[in-house]
Amino acid sequence: MKIKILKKKIEVTRDDLDFIGKLVNHIHLKGFRVARRYGLYSRKK
């Protein structure tokens, strides 16, 4: 079985407040515990 992954660039136009709202949505609440085992938050680089 062969799986081919295509990288495709998608351009989206948004107004400023919509962009900020979507960005702030990813900020965790104070005191919220996050499992940081892999990805951007991992300790090993």
Secondary structure by P-SEA (a helix, b strand, c coil): cbbbbbbbbbbbbbcaaaaaaaaaccccccccccccccccccccc
